[in-house]
Amino acid sequence: MGASLALLPLQVGAISPESPDLSFVHPELRPAVETMRESFGGETHLTLEGLEAFRESPFPVTELPSGVVKPSIAGVAGSAPVTIYVFNARPGRKRGGILYMHGGGFVLGSAGQDIGTCQDLATSLDCTVISVDYRLAPEARYTASLEDNYAALRWVYQNARDLGIDPQRIALVGESAGGGHAALLAIAARDRREVPVAFQCLVYPMLDDRTGSARSVPAPIGSLVWTAEVNRFGWQSFLGRQPGDPDNAAGVPGREKSMSGLPPAWLGVGSIDLFVEENITFAARLIAAGVSTGVTVVPGAYHAFQYFAPETRVAKSFKASMLAALQAALA
């Protein structure tokens, strides 16, 4: 954990205290920006030293809902056990299964905070969902969290019968940094050839360390919620090096040399999300490599818009597109 990390501030929910120009935001999503601005009280800065306090969950899990279990499974050799959450297991059946990775810019979040999201996926798709509590950066670099997620994938495959999962119908799902984890895991599964992955569902995934560092982003892209500043912090924490290094692409799914042999994919992102260009580029590379890929781009939508404005038509349409893709993949 170098001194350079400590000097780089993390901005979460960066919204100007003054009324911002929202003309570029989808009309249905504008009221949520005002709500965010009032809640955050302007810009929220975070240094590395304050990371632990910021990680405290506003939604502590005191008791697991019915049908949810929280086992610990073996990690890779020499690593601590990995905690997972299992939703809607049905032993003896052969349904689709989802391995879910939470978001948080590689440095925040936990599987426990996404219980509602995973329950909704399990119910909507009538499948078993397993969520991974992978290790966070900067305490653990990308090699550690990748192995946590891979250990969970291998466990799901080996225990598919007890979970009620068809081992040939396992999908990877992740949002934001979780989407980056899912993409990185899909690459590892392809290369290691131990566990088949049927599908990757990447929701505004964090894929390329060059965004906002080696590659500038034009306004208004990335001006709301998730900024170039916080993106640099997340990637530097995750990789343990300056993001955008032209000579080192390890741990960055968007800079993977070959897309061939990766599982079919769906990507969804807003047109003013910081990740829009890298997501479209990633999808185009998958398509060029012969990988069946669907892309949904929502005009005027910022990062994580469907959580800030869940009742809007645009958010419901986005969710429906994602569920339809997963339904088809797991059928």
VOBA-1610 file (N, C-alpha, C; in pm, whole numbers, padded with zeros to 5 digits, always signed):
BEGIN
Met+00086-00119+00000Met+00000+00000+00000Met+00089+00123+00000Gly+00117+00176-00119Gly+00213+00284-00131Gly+00158+00419-00094Ala+00248+00514-00074Ala+00208+00649-00037Ala+00129+00716-00148Ser+00156+00678-00273Ser+00084+00741-00384Ser-00064+00714-00377Leu-00100+00596-00325Leu-00241+00565-00308Leu-00305+00658-00207Ala-00237+00680-00098Ala-00294+00760+00010Ala-00317+00904-00031Leu-00246+00950-00131Leu-00258+01089-00173Leu-00373+01110-00271Leu-00431+01002-00322Leu-00534+01015-00424Leu-00672+01008-00360Pro-00752+01114-00367Pro-00882+01113-00302Pro-00983+01030-00378Leu-01075+00973-00305Leu-01185+00900-00365Leu-01309+00987-00360Gln-01374+01007-00474Gln-01496+01085-00479Gln-01612+00992-00509Val-01706+00986-00420Val-01823+00903-00438Val-01945+00993-00444Gly-02027+00975-00544Gly-02144+01059-00558Gly-02106+01203-00580Ala-02008+01227-00664Ala-01960+01363-00684Ala-02061+01443-00763Ile-02131+01534-00695Ile-02230+01620-00756Ile-02210+01760-00701Ser-02204+01857-00788Ser-02180+01994-00744Ser-02290+02042-00651Pro-02255+02116-00544Pro-02356+02170-00455Pro-02452+02264-00526Glu-02402+02336-00628Glu-02492+02420-00705Glu-02573+02333-00800Ser-02687+02386-00843Ser-02772+02310-00935Ser-02696+02284-01064Pro-02671+02157-01098Pro-02596+02126-01219Pro-02684+02137-01342Asp-02621+02146-01458Asp-02692+02143-01585Asp-02733+01998-01611Leu-02863+01973-01611Leu-02913+01836-01629Leu-02976+01815-01765Ser-02949+01905-01858Ser-03010+01892-01989Ser-02969+01764-02061Phe-02854+01710-02026Phe-02805+01589-02090Phe-02856+01461-02023Val-02929+01476-01912Val-02981+01362-01838Val-03120+01326-01887His-03150+01199-01896His-03285+01155-01934His-03387+01222-01843Pro-03496+01278-01898Pro-03593+01351-01816Pro-03644+01273-01695Glu-03665+01143-01709Glu-03715+01063-01597Glu-03612+01050-01485Leu-03486+01070-01517Leu-03379+01048-01420Leu-03331+01177-01353Arg-03381+01290-01398Arg-03336+01416-01340Arg-03375+01436-01194Pro-03498+01402-01154Pro-03534+01421-01012Pro-03442+01346-00917Ala-03394+01228-00958Ala-03306+01149-00872Ala-03173+01219-00851Val-03127+01296-00949Val-03002+01370-00933Val-03016+01473-00822Glu-03130+01542-00818Glu-03154+01639-00712Glu-03157+01570-00576Thr-03219+01453-00569Thr-03223+01378-00444Thr-03084+01338-00400Met-03002+01293-00495Met-02865+01256-00463Met-02787+01376-00412Arg-02805+01490-00478Arg-02733+01610-00439Arg-02766+01650-00294Glu-02895+01639-00258Glu-02937+01672-00123Glu-02884+01571-00021Ser-02883+01444-00060Ser-02838+01340+00032Ser-02689+01349+00058Phe-02611+01372-00049Phe-02466+01377-00036Phe-02418+01509+00020Gly-02501+01614+00004Gly-02460+01746+00049Gly-02341+01798-00029Gly-02338+01767-00157Gly-02225+01811-00239Gly-02128+01697-00262Glu-02000+01726-00274Glu-01901+01624-00305Glu-01853+01554-00178Thr-01841+01424-00188Thr-01792+01343-00077Thr-01652+01293-00110His-01553+01337-00033His-01415+01296-00058His-01376+01187+00043Leu-01291+01099+00001Leu-01245+00993+00088Leu-01099+00964+00059Thr-01018+00963+00163Thr-00879+00922+00148Thr-00867+00774+00182Leu-00754+00719+00150Leu-00731+00578+00180Leu-00745+00551+00329Glu-00698+00647+00410Glu-00705+00628+00555Glu-00850+00621+00604Gly-00942+00683+00532Gly-01082+00683+00575Gly-01166+00576+00509Leu-01102+00487+00436Leu-01175+00386+00361Leu-01255+00292+00451Glu-01196+00250+00561Glu-01262+00154+00648Glu-01394+00208+00703Ala-01393+00335+00743Ala-01516+00394+00796Ala-01622+00404+00688Phe-01580+00434+00566Phe-01675+00446+00457Phe-01736+00312+00419Arg-01664+00204+00450Arg-01714+00071+00415Arg-01826+00023+00505Glu-01846+00088+00619Glu-01951+00042+00709Glu-02085+00046+00639Ser-02151-00068+00636Ser-02274-00082+00560Ser-02388-00006+00625Pro-02464+00071+00546Pro-02582+00135+00602Pro-02698+00037+00616Phe-02680-00084+00563Phe-02784-00185+00570Phe-02727-00313+00631Pro-02693-00313+00759Pro-02633-00431+00821Pro-02728-00551+00817Val-02672-00667+00790Val-02751-00789+00783Val-02744-00858+00920Thr-02854-00853+00995Thr-02856-00913+01127Thr-02914-01054+01124Glu-03004-01079+01029Glu-03066-01210+01019Glu-03092-01241+00872Leu-03052-01359+00828Leu-03070-01394+00688Leu-03216-01425+00658Pro-03266-01379+00545Pro-03404-01411+00507Pro-03421-01561+00487Ser-03544-01605+00490Ser-03575-01746+00467Ser-03527-01788+00329Gly-03468-01906+00322Gly-03420-01958+00195Gly-03282-01912+00157Val-03214-01840+00248Val-03079-01793+00222Val-02984-01852+00325Val-02875-01910+00280Val-02774-01965+00371Val-02641-01899+00340Lys-02552-01901+00438Lys-02425-01828+00427Lys-02310-01920+00468Pro-02271-02013+00382Pro-02160-02102+00415Pro-02025-02039+00384Ser-01921-02099+00439Ser-01784-02068+00401Ser-01730-02185+00321Ile-01662-02155+00213Ile-01607-02260+00129Ile-01455-02245+00125Ala-01389-02350+00084Ala-01243-02348+00077Ala-01196-02250-00029Gly-01099-02168+00006Gly-01035-02081-00091Gly-00925-02156-00163Val-00847-02085-00241Val-00733-02148-00306Val-00630-02185-00199Ala-00540-02273-00236Ala-00439-02320-00140Ala-00366-02204-00076Gly-00365-02203+00057Gly-00294-02099+00130Gly-00377-01975+00158Ser-00502-01970+00107Ser-00589-01855+00128Ser-00697-01888+00229Ala-00753-01785+00288Ala-00860-01802+00384Ala-00986-01852+00314Pro-01078-01914+00389Pro-01206-01955+00330Pro-01281-01835+00272Val-01368-01862+00178Val-01447-01759+00112Val-01592-01771+00157Thr-01650-01661+00200Thr-01790-01660+00239Thr-01878-01636+00117Ile-01983-01716+00104Ile-02079-01698-00005Ile-02220-01696+00053Tyr-02312-01641-00023Tyr-02454-01644+00010Tyr-02524-01729-00096Val-02610-01821-00053Val-02681-01909-00146Val-02830-01881-00136Phe-02890-01849-00251Phe-03031-01814-00259Phe-03108-01917-00340Asn-03218-01964-00285Asn-03315-02044-00360Asn-03257-02175-00413Ala-03177-02243-00333Ala-03127-02374-00374Ala-03242-02476-00373Arg-03243-02563-00472Arg-03345-02666-00483Arg-03277-02798-00518Pro-03227-02871-00417Pro-03152-02993-00445Pro-03231-03090-00533Gly-03159-03150-00626Gly-03219-03250-00712Gly-03276-03196-00843Arg-03299-03066-00851Arg-03348-03009-00975Arg-03231-02966-01064Lys-03261-02934-01189Lys-03155-02894-01282Lys-03197-02764-01350Arg-03184-02656-01276Arg-03219-02524-01328Arg-03091-02446-01360Gly-03109-02328-01414Gly-02995-02242-01433Gly-02943-02190-01300Gly-02819-02151-01298Gly-02757-02096-01178Gly-02681-01968-01210Ile-02674-01879-01112Ile-02604-01751-01128Ile-02499-01736-01019Leu-02379-01701-01059Leu-02276-01659-00965Leu-02269-01507-00975Tyr-02297-01439-00863Tyr-02312-01294-00862Tyr-02197-01229-00787Met-02144-01122-00846Met-02037-01045-00782Met-02080-00900-00764His-02075-00852-00640His-02123-00719-00607His-02031-00610-00661Gly-02083-00488-00668Gly-02005-00373-00711Gly-01941-00300-00594Gly-01880-00186-00625Gly-01815-00107-00521Gly-01678-00057-00561Gly-01653-00045-00691Gly-01527+00014-00735Gly-01403-00063-00696Phe-01418-00193-00666Phe-01310-00282-00621Phe-01271-00257-00476Val-01314-00148-00415Val-01269-00113-00280Val-01382-00109-00178Leu-01506-00115-00223Leu-01622-00103-00135Leu-01720-00216-00159Gly-01821-00225-00072Gly-01931-00318-00091Gly-01907-00453-00027Ser-02014-00531-00023Ser-02008-00667+00031Ser-02125-00745-00025Ala-02113-00877-00021Ala-02222-00961-00069Ala-02348-00941+00013Gly-02331-00912+00141Gly-02446-00893+00228Gly-02533-00774+00191Gln-02477-00676+00123Gln-02554-00558+00086Gln-02643-00582-00036Asp-02621-00691-00107Asp-02698-00717-00228Asp-02794-00834-00212Ile-02836-00861-00091Ile-02929-00971-00068Ile-03058-00950-00145Gly-03113-00827-00142Gly-03237-00800-00213Gly-03223-00821-00363Thr-03112-00775-00420Thr-03088-00792-00563Thr-03081-00939-00600Cys-03010-01018-00520Cys-02995-01161-00550Cys-03126-01236-00530Gln-03203-01199-00429Gln-03334-01261-00411Gln-03424-01233-00530Asp-03419-01111-00579Asp-03501-01074-00694Asp-03461-01153-00818Leu-03331-01171-00839Leu-03286-01251-00952Leu-03333-01396-00939Ala-03318-01452-00820Ala-03356-01591-00798Ala-03505-01613-00821Thr-03587-01517-00776Thr-03732-01529-00792Thr-03774-01504-00936Ser-03722-01398-00997Ser-03762-01362-01132Ser-03725-01469-01234Leu-03613-01536-01212Leu-03561-01633-01309Leu-03579-01777-01265Asp-03637-01797-01145Asp-03654-01932-01089Asp-03523-02009-01097Cys-03421-01953-01035Cys-03289-02015-01040Cys-03222-02004-00904Thr-03110-02069-00889Thr-03027-02057-00770Thr-02922-01949-00795Val-02905-01862-00696Val-02806-01755-00706Val-02705-01770-00593Ile-02578-01757-00626Ile-02471-01760-00527Ile-02394-01629-00537Ser-02383-01558-00427Ser-02313-01430-00424Ser-02183-01445-00346Val-02075-01386-00398Val-01941-01406-00342Val-01896-01284-00262Asp-01849-01308-00141Asp-01792-01200-00059Asp-01641-01199-00080Tyr-01600-01157-00197Tyr-01459-01157-00233Tyr-01381-01050-00155Arg-01251-01069-00148Arg-01166-00972-00078Arg-01156-00841-00156Leu-01149-00732-00082Leu-01147-00599-00141Leu-01005-00545-00155Ala-00989-00455-00250Ala-00865-00379-00264Ala-00875-00254-00175Pro-00762-00197-00137Pro-00624-00231-00176Pro-00559-00337-00089Glu-00629-00382+00017Glu-00569-00485+00103Glu-00539-00611+00023Ala-00626-00641-00074Ala-00607-00756-00161Ala-00609-00709-00306Arg-00512-00748-00382Arg-00507-00708-00522Arg-00596-00799-00607Tyr-00595-00774-00737Tyr-00686-00845-00827Tyr-00663-00995-00827Thr-00538-01038-00806Thr-00511-01182-00805Thr-00585-01252-00692Ala-00601-01184-00578Ala-00669-01243-00463Ala-00819-01251-00485Ser-00881-01141-00527Ser-01026-01143-00547Ser-01064-01236-00663Leu-00981-01243-00766Leu-01008-01336-00875Leu-01011-01479-00824Glu-00917-01514-00738Glu-00914-01651-00687Glu-01032-01679-00593Asp-01077-01578-00518Asp-01198-01595-00437Asp-01317-01627-00527Asn-01332-01550-00633Asn-01445-01572-00724Asn-01432-01704-00798Tyr-01310-01740-00834Tyr-01292-01868-00903Tyr-01320-01985-00810Ala-01280-01972-00684Ala-01311-02077-00586Ala-01462-02096-00574Ala-01536-01985-00575Ala-01682-01994-00567Ala-01740-02058-00693Leu-01688-02021-00809Leu-01736-02081-00934Leu-01711-02231-00936Arg-01593-02272-00896Arg-01561-02414-00893Arg-01649-02489-00793Trp-01675-02425-00678Trp-01762-02487-00576Trp-01903-02505-00630Val-01955-02405-00698Val-02089-02415-00756Val-02094-02530-00857Tyr-01995-02540-00940Tyr-01990-02647-01041Tyr-01983-02785-00975Gln-01901-02796-00873Gln-01885-02927-00807Gln-02005-02965-00721Asn-02081-02866-00677Asn-02197-02892-00592Asn-02329-02861-00662Ala-02325-02862-00793Ala-02443-02823-00871Ala-02565-02906-00836Arg-02548-03035-00819Arg-02662-03122-00791Arg-02731-03083-00661Asp-02653-03058-00557Asp-02712-03020-00427Asp-02776-02881-00432Leu-02733-02799-00525Leu-02788-02664-00538Leu-02908-02659-00632Gly-02931-02767-00705Gly-03039-02767-00802Gly-03002-02695-00930Ile-02874-02702-00966Ile-02823-02631-01083Ile-02775-02729-01189Asp-02806-02702-01313Asp-02746-02772-01425Asp-02604-02719-01441Pro-02500-02801-01426Pro-02362-02750-01431Pro-02324-02690-01565Gln-02404-02714-01668Gln-02376-02655-01799Gln-02448-02521-01819Arg-02523-02478-01716Arg-02599-02353-01729Arg-02569-02261-01612Ile-02443-02224-01599Ile-02401-02130-01495Ile-02365-01997-01561Ala-02431-01892-01514Ala-02406-01758-01567Ala-02334-01674-01463Leu-02250-01584-01510Leu-02182-01488-01423Leu-02252-01354-01436Val-02284-01292-01322Val-02354-01163-01322Val-02279-01068-01231Gly-02260-00945-01275Gly-02196-00845-01191Gly-02232-00706-01236Glu-02238-00614-01139Glu-02270-00475-01168Glu-02150-00388-01134Ser-02114-00297-01224Ser-02005-00204-01202Ser-01874-00280-01180Ala-01807-00263-01065Ala-01686-00341-01041Ala-01716-00490-01041Gly-01837-00527-00998Gly-01877-00668-01004Gly-01881-00719-01147Gly-01917-00630-01241Gly-01912-00668-01381Gly-01769-00687-01428Gly-01678-00606-01376Gly-01536-00626-01406Gly-01487-00759-01353His-01528-00791-01229His-01493-00920-01172His-01549-01035-01256Ala-01675-01022-01300Ala-01737-01128-01379Ala-01663-01148-01511Ala-01626-01037-01577Ala-01554-01049-01703Ala-01416-01112-01682Leu-01349-01073-01575Leu-01218-01129-01545Leu-01230-01278-01513Leu-01336-01315-01444Leu-01359-01456-01410Leu-01390-01538-01535Ala-01468-01482-01627Ala-01499-01553-01751Ala-01371-01582-01830Ile-01280-01487-01831Ile-01151-01506-01900Ile-01071-01617-01832Ala-01066-01615-01698Ala-00993-01717-01624Ala-01053-01856-01647Ala-01187-01864-01646Ala-01253-01994-01666Ala-01224-02048-01807Arg-01224-01960-01905Arg-01189-02003-02041Arg-01047-02055-02047Asp-00955-01985-01985Asp-00814-02022-01995Asp-00781-02147-01914Arg-00848-02167-01799Arg-00816-02282-01714Arg-00889-02409-01756Arg-00999-02395-01826Arg-01072-02509-01885Arg-01116-02612-01782Glu-01156-02566-01666Glu-01206-02657-01563Glu-01357-02647-01546Val-01410-02528-01560Val-01552-02503-01535Val-01612-02431-01655Pro-01718-02486-01716Pro-01782-02416-01826Pro-01870-02301-01776Val-01866-02190-01845Val-01952-02076-01814Val-02045-02054-01932Ala-02175-02049-01905Ala-02274-02041-02012Ala-02299-01899-02060Phe-02277-01800-01970Phe-02317-01664-02004Phe-02251-01567-01909Gln-02229-01444-01958Gln-02180-01337-01871Gln-02272-01216-01888Cys-02330-01171-01779Cys-02421-01057-01778Cys-02350-00943-01706Leu-02310-00842-01783Leu-02224-00736-01732Leu-02302-00605-01730Val-02337-00561-01611Val-02420-00442-01594Val-02328-00322-01568Tyr-02324-00227-01662Tyr-02230-00115-01664Tyr-02097-00154-01598Pro-02029-00254-01658Pro-01910-00310-01593Pro-01789-00218-01598Met-01705-00231-01498Met-01579-00157-01485Met-01470-00243-01548Leu-01432-00212-01672Leu-01353-00305-01752Leu-01213-00258-01790Asp-01190-00126-01791Asp-01066-00077-01852Asp-01002+00032-01767Asp-00880+00006-01721Asp-00811+00101-01633Asp-00765+00228-01705Arg-00776+00231-01836Arg-00734+00350-01911Arg-00838+00462-01908Thr-00962+00428-01877Thr-01069+00528-01875Thr-01045+00629-01764Gly-01031+00754-01802Gly-01008+00860-01705Gly-00864+00873-01660Ser-00776+00791-01715Ser-00634+00802-01681Ser-00555+00822-01811Ala-00522+00714-01880Ala-00451+00728-02008Ala-00543+00777-02118Arg-00673+00763-02096Arg-00770+00802-02198Arg-00871+00898-02135Ser-00876+01021-02183Ser-00967+01120-02127Ser-01111+01091-02169Val-01205+01145-02093Val-01347+01122-02118Val-01414+01257-02139Pro-01484+01277-02250Pro-01548+01407-02275Pro-01671+01427-02188Ala-01693+01551-02145Ala-01814+01584-02071Ala-01934+01575-02168Pro-02053+01537-02114Pro-02087+01516-01974Pro-02069+01372-01926Ile-02005+01288-02006Ile-01986+01148-01966Ile-01906+01142-01836Gly-01954+01064-01741Gly-01884+01047-01614Gly-01891+01166-01522Ser-01984+01255-01544Ser-01994+01373-01458Ser-02082+01350-01336Leu-02158+01243-01335Leu-02248+01212-01224Leu-02215+01076-01164Val-02215+01070-01033Val-02206+00948-00951Val-02066+00886-00954Trp-02021+00840-01070Trp-01891+00771-01078Trp-01801+00848-01172Thr-01697+00909-01117Thr-01614+01002-01192Thr-01480+00941-01229Ala-01406+01012-01313Ala-01273+00967-01352Ala-01181+00959-01231Glu-01196+01051-01134Glu-01111+01052-01015Glu-01127+00925-00933Val-01252+00890-00907Val-01277+00770-00827Val-01238+00645-00905Asn-01252+00650-01037Asn-01214+00536-01119Asn-01065+00509-01110Arg-00986+00616-01112Arg-00841+00598-01100Arg-00805+00537-00964Phe-00872+00585-00860Phe-00846+00530-00727Phe-00878+00381-00722Gly-00995+00345-00775Gly-01036+00205-00773Gly-00938+00115-00846Trp-00899+00157-00967Trp-00807+00074-01044Trp-00669+00067-00981Gln-00620+00178-00929Gln-00488+00176-00867Gln-00489+00084-00745Ser-00597+00088-00669Ser-00610+00001-00553Ser-00614-00146-00595Phe-00687-00174-00701Phe-00709-00310-00749Phe-00583-00370-00810Leu-00513-00290-00890Leu-00397-00340-00963Leu-00266-00326-00886Gly-00260-00229-00794Gly-00136-00204-00723Gly-00033-00132-00806Arg-00081-00059-00907Arg+00008+00018-00995Arg-00073+00133-01053Gln-00005+00225-01117Gln-00074+00336-01180Gln-00165+00284-01291Pro-00291+00323-01292Pro-00381+00276-01399Pro-00341+00334-01534Gly-00368+00255-01638Gly-00339+00299-01774Gly-00197+00273-01820Asp-00119+00197-01742Asp+00019+00165-01780Asp+00017+00092-01915Pro+00076+00149-02018Pro+00070+00087-02151Pro+00145-00045-02160Asp+00234-00071-02066Asp+00315-00192-02071Asp+00266-00303-01980Asn+00154-00281-01911Asn+00106-00382-01817Asn-00046-00383-01817Ala-00105-00486-01875Ala-00251-00497-01883Ala-00305-00608-01795Ala-00222-00668-01711Ala-00267-00779-01626Ala-00379-00733-01533Gly-00483-00814-01522Gly-00593-00784-01433Gly-00699-00693-01491Val-00684-00656-01619Val-00777-00561-01682Val-00852-00634-01795Pro-00978-00671-01774Pro-01049-00748-01876Pro-01065-00673-02008Gly-01077-00541-02004Gly-01093-00464-02127Gly-00970-00463-02214Arg-00857-00508-02160Arg-00732-00510-02237Arg-00686-00653-02265Glu-00777-00749-02242Glu-00748-00887-02277Glu-00723-00897-02428Lys-00617-00968-02467Lys-00577-00971-02607Lys-00677-01045-02695Ser-00732-01155-02644Ser-00821-01236-02727Ser-00958-01251-02661Met-01063-01224-02736Met-01200-01246-02690Met-01254-01381-02735Ser-01179-01452-02815Ser-01225-01580-02868Ser-01249-01680-02755Gly-01356-01756-02767Gly-01385-01861-02672Gly-01451-01816-02544Leu-01479-01688-02532Leu-01549-01640-02413Leu-01699-01669-02425Pro-01769-01678-02312Pro-01912-01710-02318Pro-01995-01596-02375Pro-02112-01627-02429Pro-02204-01523-02476Pro-02227-01419-02367Ala-02263-01298-02410Ala-02267-01187-02315Ala-02384-01093-02341Trp-02422-01024-02235Trp-02510-00906-02243Trp-02444-00796-02163Leu-02439-00676-02222Leu-02386-00559-02152Leu-02491-00449-02155Gly-02510-00383-02042Gly-02601-00271-02034Gly-02535-00153-01967Val-02557-00032-02022Val-02490+00086-01969Val-02567+00211-02012Gly-02553+00319-01938Gly-02612+00446-01975Gly-02519+00525-02066Ser-02577+00614-02147Ser-02497+00687-02245Ser-02408+00793-02182Ile-02434+00831-02054Ile-02346+00928-01988Ile-02272+00864-01870Asp-02278+00732-01862Asp-02199+00658-01764Asp-02051+00668-01803Leu-01964+00681-01705Leu-01820+00686-01733Leu-01774+00567-01816Phe-01842+00453-01801Phe-01796+00329-01864Phe-01854+00305-02004Val-01930+00400-02058Val-02002+00370-02181Val-01908+00333-02297Glu-01800+00407-02316Glu-01711+00377-02429Glu-01642+00243-02412Glu-01591+00216-02293Glu-01520+00089-02273Glu-01616-00028-02282Asn-01742-00010-02242Asn-01841-00118-02251Asn-01875-00148-02396Ile-01898-00043-02476Ile-01930-00063-02617Ile-01811-00125-02691Thr-01691-00080-02659Thr-01571-00136-02721Thr-01555-00283-02687Phe-01578-00318-02560Phe-01567-00457-02517Phe-01669-00543-02592Ala-01793-00494-02602Ala-01896-00568-02673Ala-01861-00585-02820Ala-01809-00480-02881Ala-01770-00488-03022Ala-01659-00590-03044Arg-01566-00597-02951Arg-01457-00695-02963Arg-01510-00838-02947Leu-01606-00857-02857Leu-01668-00988-02843Leu-01737-01029-02973Ile-01814-00936-03029Ile-01885-00964-03153Ile-01787-00998-03265Ala-01680-00922-03275Ala-01579-00945-03379Ala-01513-01082-03363Ala-01510-01132-03239Ala-01449-01263-03213Ala-01550-01377-03227Gly-01673-01345-03271Gly-01773-01448-03292Gly-01850-01485-03168Val-01845-01403-03064Val-01918-01429-02941Val-02054-01361-02947Ser-02160-01438-02930Ser-02295-01382-02932Ser-02310-01280-02819Thr-02342-01155-02854Thr-02339-01046-02757Thr-02455-00950-02781Gly-02524-00914-02674Gly-02628-00813-02679Gly-02584-00690-02601Val-02624-00574-02648Val-02586-00448-02584Val-02709-00358-02570Thr-02727-00305-02450Thr-02833-00207-02426Thr-02769-00079-02376Val-02788+00030-02450Val-02738+00161-02409Val-02858+00251-02384Val-02869+00305-02265Val-02984+00387-02226Val-02949+00535-02241Pro-03016+00607-02331Pro-02985+00749-02352Pro-03005+00830-02223Gly-02906+00913-02192Gly-02917+01005-02079Gly-02913+00940-01943Ala-02864+00817-01936Ala-02859+00747-01807Ala-02719+00748-01750Tyr-02708+00778-01621Tyr-02580+00781-01551Tyr-02558+00649-01477His-02445+00639-01411His-02405+00515-01345His-02506+00477-01236Ala-02546+00350-01235Ala-02636+00295-01132Ala-02772+00364-01128Phe-02815+00417-01241Phe-02939+00495-01245Phe-03060+00416-01200Gln-03062+00284-01224Gln-03183+00208-01191Gln-03201+00191-01041Tyr-03095+00213-00963Tyr-03108+00209-00817Tyr-03154+00344-00762Phe-03111+00452-00826Phe-03151+00585-00781Phe-03294+00618-00824Ala-03338+00558-00935Ala-03472+00588-00987Ala-03539+00459-01032Pro-03564+00365-00940Pro-03612+00231-00977Pro-03752+00227-01035Glu-03835+00325-01005Glu-03974+00322-01050Glu-03995+00389-01185Thr-03891+00440-01244Thr-03906+00505-01375Thr-03922+00399-01484Arg-03986+00439-01592Arg-04004+00347-01704Arg-03868+00307-01763Val-03775+00402-01768Val-03645+00372-01828Val-03569+00269-01744Ala-03580+00276-01612Ala-03514+00178-01526Ala-03579+00041-01539Lys-03711+00038-01545Lys-03781-00090-01558Lys-03752-00155-01692Ser-03741-00075-01797Ser-03708-00128-01929Ser-03567-00186-01931Phe-03476-00119-01865Phe-03337-00167-01857Phe-03332-00301-01784Lys-03402-00310-01673Lys-03405-00435-01597Lys-03468-00546-01678Ala-03574-00516-01751Ala-03641-00617-01833Ala-03548-00670-01940Ser-03467-00583-01999Ser-03371-00626-02101Ser-03270-00722-02042Met-03220-00690-01923Met-03123-00776-01857Met-03184-00912-01824Leu-03304-00911-01765Leu-03370-01037-01727Leu-03401-01123-01849Ala-03442-01060-01958Ala-03472-01135-02080Ala-03348-01205-02132Ala-03235-01136-02127Ala-03110-01197-02172Ala-03071-01316-02085Leu-03085-01298-01953Leu-03053-01407-01862Leu-03151-01524-01876Gln-03278-01492-01893Gln-03378-01596-01909Gln-03347-01683-02029Ala-03313-01619-02140Ala-03279-01693-02262Ala-03154-01777-02242Ala-03056-01721-02172Ala-02929-01791-02152Ala-02944-01913-02061Leu-03031-01903-01963Leu-03045-02011-01864Leu-03154-02110-01898Ala-03230-02083-02005Ala-03343-02170-02040Ala-03293-02308-02081
//
